[in-house]
Amino acid sequence: MRVWICLIWVIATPLFAENRAPFLGTWGTPHQCAGDPIIQGGTKRAAPFEITADWIRNGETWCALRWFRVQGGDFVSTRARCGEDSAITYRLDMVLNTDRLTLIWDEALVNGPLFRCPPTQ
């Protein structure tokens, strides 16, 4: 039985990875993508969301991701474990609508619409 589970995991993982590729990258508002100060005259800068196959990062906050299956190519759910000493786990839904990404944390907090940030030079 364990062999079958491992075999299914090895076969399915690349399929899931391909389906989530559109969600990966750097996403934000124009303010976040530019790294503008959060408040006028402040020193703390807005940061976009950087999404990789294993992590989502926003500024100094990192969350490890465990992906669930992509549904229809425009929706995916993940389990996001954020923090270190007092880690908190969230259900993170990602909705991709053409070129806009919306992040929904535990159905309560919504970030978006976010746009792909232009590459930095």
Helices and strands as residue ranges (DSSP letters): H 2-20, G 21-23, E 25-28, H 30-34, E 49-51, E 55-58, E 61-67, E 75-82, E 88-97, E 100-105, E 109-116
